């Protein structure tokens, strides 16, 4: 989270849940409401952290974001999805932050005209 704060993100929620849906971090960055997925891997055996955020995970994140927007009446807020990929190595932690890492899943429902979901 210090990484995000250092970039000017205002953290709104951590580990936000609604039923089975979860978002690791919800933050404000400039005009965007940002839904952040944090993935950590110890080695490359199971692939990279960002590879773990495939289509199924993206649909779940989109559904969670839809629920958050609805429950907070924030449909008019521009949104995006970021991924923070953390890889543990012998030398420490390697962090890669991907802004606007994927587009919202079209089949997860939606509301505002600017949102593709």
C-alpha positions as CSV (number, residue, x, y, z in Angstrom):
1,X,0.0,0.0,0.0
2,X,2.9,2.3,0.6
3,X,3.7,1.9,-3.1
4,X,0.3,3.2,-4.1
5,X,0.3,6.0,-1.5
6,X,3.7,7.1,-2.9
7,X,2.1,7.4,-6.3
8,X,-0.6,9.6,-5.0
9,X,-3.4,7.0,-4.5
10,X,-5.8,7.5,-1.7
11,X,-6.7,4.1,-0.2
12,X,-10.5,3.8,0.4
13,X,-10.9,0.1,1.2
14,X,-8.7,-3.0,1.8
15,X,-10.0,-6.5,1.3
16,X,-13.5,-5.2,0.5
17,X,-16.1,-8.1,0.4
18,X,-19.6,-8.6,-0.7
19,X,-20.7,-12.2,-0.4
20,X,-18.1,-14.3,-2.3
21,X,-16.8,-11.3,-4.1
22,X,-13.6,-9.5,-3.0
23,X,-11.4,-6.6,-4.1
24,X,-7.9,-6.4,-2.6
25,X,-7.7,-2.6,-2.7
26,X,-10.0,0.2,-3.8
27,X,-8.4,3.6,-4.2
28,X,-8.8,7.0,-5.8
29,X,-6.1,8.1,-8.2
30,X,-6.7,11.4,-9.9
31,X,-10.3,11.2,-11.3
32,X,-10.3,7.4,-11.3
33,X,-11.8,4.9,-8.8
34,X,-9.2,2.1,-9.1
35,X,-9.8,-1.5,-8.3
36,X,-6.5,-3.2,-7.5
37,X,-5.7,-6.9,-7.6
38,X,-2.6,-7.9,-5.7
39,X,-1.0,-11.2,-6.8
40,X,2.1,-12.8,-5.2
41,X,4.2,-15.7,-6.4
42,X,7.3,-17.2,-4.8
43,X,8.7,-18.6,-8.1
44,X,7.8,-18.9,-11.7
45,X,6.6,-22.5,-11.3
46,X,3.0,-21.6,-11.4
47,X,3.4,-18.7,-13.8
48,X,3.7,-15.0,-13.2
49,X,1.4,-13.2,-10.8
50,X,-0.2,-11.3,-13.6
51,X,-1.0,-14.6,-15.4
52,X,-3.1,-15.6,-12.4
53,X,-5.5,-12.8,-13.3
54,X,-7.1,-14.6,-16.3
55,X,-10.5,-14.2,-17.8
56,X,-12.3,-15.9,-14.9
57,X,-10.6,-13.8,-12.3
58,X,-11.3,-10.7,-14.4
59,X,-15.0,-11.5,-14.5
60,X,-15.1,-11.9,-10.7
61,X,-13.3,-8.6,-10.2
62,X,-15.7,-6.9,-12.6
63,X,-18.7,-8.4,-10.8
64,X,-17.2,-7.2,-7.4
65,X,-16.5,-3.7,-8.9
66,X,-20.1,-3.6,-10.1
67,X,-21.4,-4.5,-6.7
68,X,-19.1,-1.8,-5.1
69,X,-20.3,0.9,-7.5
70,X,-23.9,-0.1,-6.9
71,X,-23.7,-0.2,-3.1
72,X,-21.9,3.2,-3.0
73,X,-23.9,4.9,-5.8
74,X,-20.7,5.6,-7.8
75,X,-21.8,4.7,-11.3
76,X,-20.6,8.0,-12.7
77,X,-17.0,7.6,-11.5
78,X,-14.5,6.7,-14.1
79,X,-12.9,3.4,-13.1
80,X,-10.1,1.1,-14.0
81,X,-8.5,-2.1,-12.9
82,X,-4.8,-2.2,-11.9
83,X,-2.7,-5.3,-11.0
84,X,0.2,-5.3,-8.6
85,X,2.4,-8.3,-9.3
86,X,4.8,-9.3,-6.5
87,X,7.4,-11.9,-7.1
88,X,9.5,-13.2,-4.2
89,X,13.1,-13.9,-5.2
90,X,16.3,-14.7,-3.3
91,X,17.2,-11.0,-3.5
92,X,13.9,-9.8,-2.0
93,X,10.6,-8.7,-3.6
94,X,10.1,-7.6,-7.1
95,X,7.0,-5.4,-7.6
96,X,5.4,-4.6,-10.9
97,X,2.4,-2.2,-11.1
98,X,0.2,-2.4,-14.2
99,X,-2.2,0.5,-14.5
100,X,-5.4,-0.2,-16.5
101,X,-4.3,-3.8,-16.7
102,X,-7.5,-5.2,-18.3
103,X,-10.8,-4.1,-19.6
104,X,-13.9,-4.9,-17.5
105,X,-15.6,-8.2,-18.4
106,X,-18.5,-7.4,-20.7
107,X,-20.7,-10.1,-19.3
108,X,-20.6,-8.9,-15.7
109,X,-23.4,-6.3,-15.9
110,X,-23.1,-2.5,-15.9
111,X,-24.8,0.8,-15.7
112,X,-23.1,4.0,-16.9
113,X,-22.7,4.7,-20.6
114,X,-18.9,5.2,-20.4
115,X,-18.4,1.8,-18.8
116,X,-18.0,-1.2,-21.1
117,X,-19.7,-3.5,-18.6
